[in-house]
């Protein structure tokens, strides 16, 4: 549980101080940053998915740690989508329809926060339910804003 508090505190600090991290040397560095965050987030989300699908044993402490990491990371990539950071796997719609993109990112963050709450409770049925909702939020954003 202590790790969760540290991770959530770090996420809050990064969110509050996001403008300090919003400066990238160039678009390439922003793309590298956001892709790195999404890669690590996907890895930890996948670990939860393996438990939900019955492919890995349920260890409530490990699952809770993974969910806390995903929740913390879900706050990070958005600052790397500012003006002049086009490229990578992001579709042009990220910038041309930024309000829709921002709304999708917020929905994902809320779904991941719900997953984290469920994971911290250790209730596997609720974890499965919230995992599905988080996965759908991720998929919706990928469908609209990520190049295949």
C-alpha positions as CSV (number, residue, x, y, z in Angstrom):
1,X,0.0,0.0,0.0
2,X,2.9,2.3,0.7
3,X,4.0,2.1,-3.0
4,X,0.5,3.2,-4.0
5,X,0.7,6.3,-1.9
6,X,4.2,7.1,-3.4
7,X,3.0,6.5,-6.9
8,X,-0.1,8.6,-6.5
9,X,1.8,11.4,-4.8
10,X,4.3,11.4,-7.7
11,X,1.4,11.5,-10.2
12,X,-0.2,14.5,-8.4
13,X,3.1,16.3,-8.3
14,X,3.7,15.7,-12.0
15,X,0.2,16.9,-12.8
16,X,0.6,20.0,-10.8
17,X,4.0,20.7,-12.2
18,X,3.2,19.5,-15.7
19,X,4.3,22.8,-17.3
20,X,7.8,22.2,-16.0
21,X,7.9,18.9,-17.9
22,X,6.1,20.3,-21.0
23,X,9.2,21.6,-22.6
24,X,10.7,19.3,-25.1
25,X,13.8,20.1,-27.2
26,X,11.9,19.1,-30.4
27,X,9.0,17.1,-31.7
28,X,11.2,14.0,-31.9
29,X,11.8,14.2,-28.1
30,X,8.1,14.6,-27.4
31,X,7.2,11.6,-29.6
32,X,9.9,9.5,-27.8
33,X,8.6,10.6,-24.4
34,X,5.0,9.8,-25.0
35,X,5.7,6.5,-26.8
36,X,7.9,5.5,-23.9
37,X,5.2,6.3,-21.4
38,X,2.6,4.3,-23.4
39,X,4.9,1.4,-23.7
40,X,5.5,1.1,-20.0
41,X,1.8,1.7,-19.3
42,X,0.8,-1.0,-21.7
43,X,3.2,-3.5,-20.1
44,X,1.7,-3.0,-16.7
45,X,-1.9,-3.0,-18.1
46,X,-1.0,-6.3,-19.8
47,X,0.0,-7.8,-16.5
48,X,-3.4,-7.0,-15.1
49,X,-5.0,-8.4,-18.3
50,X,-3.2,-11.7,-17.9
51,X,-4.8,-12.1,-14.4
52,X,-8.2,-11.0,-15.6
53,X,-8.1,-13.5,-18.4
54,X,-6.9,-16.3,-16.1
55,X,-3.5,-16.6,-17.8
56,X,-1.6,-15.6,-14.6
57,X,-2.4,-16.2,-11.0
58,X,-4.2,-13.6,-9.0
59,X,-1.8,-11.9,-6.5
60,X,-3.7,-9.0,-5.1
61,X,-0.6,-7.1,-4.0
62,X,1.1,-7.4,-7.4
63,X,-2.1,-6.5,-9.2
64,X,-2.5,-3.5,-7.0
65,X,1.0,-2.4,-7.7
66,X,0.5,-2.7,-11.5
67,X,-2.8,-0.8,-11.3
68,X,-1.1,2.0,-9.3
69,X,1.7,2.3,-11.9
70,X,-0.8,2.4,-14.8
71,X,-2.8,5.1,-13.0
72,X,0.3,7.2,-12.3
73,X,1.5,6.8,-15.9
74,X,-1.9,7.8,-17.3
75,X,-1.2,11.4,-16.3
76,X,2.1,11.7,-18.1
77,X,1.9,11.5,-21.9
78,X,-0.5,14.3,-22.6
79,X,2.0,17.2,-22.2
80,X,3.9,15.7,-25.1
81,X,1.1,16.3,-27.5
82,X,1.4,20.1,-27.6
83,X,1.7,22.3,-30.6
84,X,4.7,21.4,-32.8
85,X,4.9,17.8,-31.5
86,X,3.2,16.1,-34.4
87,X,4.5,12.8,-35.6
88,X,5.1,9.3,-34.3
89,X,2.1,7.0,-34.2
90,X,-0.3,9.9,-33.5
91,X,-2.9,10.8,-36.2
92,X,-3.2,14.4,-37.3
93,X,-6.6,14.5,-35.6
94,X,-4.8,14.7,-32.2
95,X,-4.1,18.3,-33.2
96,X,-7.0,19.1,-35.6
97,X,-9.6,17.9,-33.1
98,X,-7.8,18.5,-29.9
99,X,-11.0,18.9,-27.8
100,X,-12.1,15.4,-28.8
101,X,-8.6,14.0,-28.1
102,X,-8.5,15.7,-24.7
103,X,-11.9,14.3,-23.8
104,X,-10.8,10.8,-24.8
105,X,-7.7,11.1,-22.7
106,X,-9.7,12.3,-19.7
107,X,-12.1,9.3,-20.1
108,X,-9.2,6.9,-20.1
109,X,-7.7,8.5,-17.0
110,X,-11.0,8.2,-15.1
111,X,-11.4,4.6,-16.2
112,X,-7.8,3.8,-15.1
113,X,-8.4,5.5,-11.8
114,X,-11.5,3.3,-11.3
115,X,-9.4,0.3,-12.1
116,X,-6.8,1.4,-9.6
117,X,-9.5,1.8,-6.9
118,X,-10.8,-1.7,-7.6
119,X,-7.3,-3.2,-7.6
120,X,-6.5,-1.6,-4.3
121,X,-9.7,-3.2,-2.8
122,X,-8.6,-6.7,-4.0
123,X,-12.1,-7.5,-5.3
124,X,-11.3,-9.6,-8.4
125,X,-14.9,-9.3,-9.8
126,X,-14.8,-5.5,-9.6
127,X,-11.2,-5.5,-11.1
128,X,-12.5,-7.5,-14.1
129,X,-15.4,-5.1,-14.6
130,X,-13.2,-2.0,-14.3
131,X,-10.4,-3.5,-16.4
132,X,-12.9,-4.0,-19.3
133,X,-14.0,-0.4,-19.0
134,X,-10.4,0.9,-19.0
135,X,-9.6,-1.3,-22.0
136,X,-12.5,0.1,-23.9
137,X,-11.4,3.7,-23.1
138,X,-7.9,2.9,-24.3
139,X,-9.2,1.2,-27.5
140,X,-11.5,4.1,-28.3
141,X,-8.6,6.6,-28.2
142,X,-6.4,4.3,-30.2
143,X,-9.2,3.8,-32.8
144,X,-9.6,7.6,-33.3
145,X,-6.1,8.9,-32.7
146,X,-3.4,6.2,-33.3
147,X,-2.1,5.2,-36.7
148,X,-2.3,1.5,-37.3
